[in-house]
């Protein structure tokens, strides 16, 4: 299960994983069914926060966790915009990119996900290109850039004392790649 920061570091959605003891694909299907029913009963966006704070909602969680079936619910019009911002102005596309979920990223892009939206830190999905498996990096970079992603966007530094492998200096997506020896 890939999570924030490509499998390392703090995960603000960890409480949603607690006690899950079914196979991941089954869990994804179960969540999608619950959300589909909830859309029918309560189409207002506030019904999809699942106890999360600071603007995060089900789409942010699903993108971070790689829940393909849940993300695919957005192929139809929904009360939550695919580009809605959550905590720190992060979008579902940024969560999917940071966690390296290729299929979820491609689905979100296909639904109008905007790779130009930066978080309050200045991170864009392109800053997290190294989260993807190597076989997808060129395609994802091309997809982001063809949709307007700025390869010269500068993000602020990230310093996590509890996870030094997730520490980044300020800079562009290229700075991030070079910093990781890529």
C-alpha positions, 0 to 999 in steps of 0.5 A: 500500500503506497502512501504519502511520500512514496511509502515513507513519512507521516500519513495524515490518513493513517486513521482510515487504514486502522483495522483494515484486514481485507485485501486491498482491492476488496477494500477499494470496492467496498469503499467505492460502493459506500461512496456511491450510496452516499452520493445518492443519499447526500450529494453535498460535499460536506458528507465526504470528509470522513472525519478528515480535517482542513478540507481533505475529503474522500478524493484526497484519501482515495488518491493517496491510497491508490483506490482506483475504483473509488477515484473512477466514481469521478468519471461521472459528475460529482458534488466534489470537484476533481481539483478541489483543494484540501489541507495545505491546498493539496489536490487529489492529483498531488496526492496520487503523484506523491504516492506514485500511483500511476493508474490513479494519476492517469485517471485523474488527468483523464477527468481534468486533473490540473497539474499546475495547481501548487500546494501552499508549499509550492509543490506540484505533481511534477515535483514528485515525479520520482515517486513513480516506478521508473517505467512511468516517469517519462510518460507522466512528465510528458502528460504533466507538461503537456497540460501546463505543468511548470518545470521551473516551479519552485517549492519551499524546502521540506525538513522532516526530522523524523523522516530525513529521507523525505527532506528536500531543499527548495527548488524545482522538480529538477532540483528534487531529482538531482538531490535524489541522484536522478 
